[in-house]
Amino acid sequence: MGTRSRIGVMHGDKCKSVYCHWDGYLAHNGRMLLDYYDSAKANHLVSLGDLSVLAPEIGEKHNFDGNDHPNWCMFYGRDRGETGTDFVVNQTFAEFLEQCDSGGVEFYYIMQDGQWYCGTTYSSGKLAGRLVLLADALAEHDIEVAQEEEVA
């Protein structure tokens, strides 16, 4: 089962975003976006439409069913030839959140003014109903994981 997410780029009040099926949680997609995707690369990523898998490199068209390029993203349109997988433009951030809720995504990531932000559609937890800097959320997550490992 995938941890679904939406990845978006804000342009003024508008949000251009795509769906990503796998590994949408902070420690994977969040870390990947923060470490590998600046504003220009985020815009390129979103322009290619919905993803199955986010990876460090956008890559080029390749076999969707193979693992020939594990560091390349896998896109439904580009790599599997599906239609109806284009990015979505929401006119407001509130519309973007509605898109997340109706699309069943657990986490969302937004590039705005050169910074990554994140949040979750979960009804509880530190990210619920909030938009926080991704770097801050990951730092807090890393501390919590370290504390859990100490207890175990």
HELIX and SHEET records of a PDB file:
HELIX    1   1 LEU A   26  GLY A   30  3                                   5    
HELIX    2   2 ARG A   31  TYR A   36  1                                   6    
HELIX    3   3 SER A   39  SER A   47  1                                   9    
HELIX    4   4 TYR A   76  ARG A   80  1                                   5    
HELIX    5   5 PHE A   93  SER A  102  1                                  10    
HELIX    6   6 LEU A  134  VAL A  151  1                                  18    
SHEET    1   A 6 VAL A  88  ASN A  90  0                                        
SHEET    2   A 6 LYS A  14  CYS A  20 -1                                        
SHEET    3   A 6 SER A   5  HIS A  11 -1                                        
SHEET    4   A 6 PHE A 107  GLN A 112  1                                        
SHEET    5   A 6 GLN A 115  THR A 120 -1                                        
SHEET    6   A 6 VAL A 132  LEU A 133 -1                                        
SHEET    1   B 2 LEU A  51  VAL A  53  0                                        
SHEET    2   B 2 MET A  74  PHE A  75 -1                                        
END                                                                             
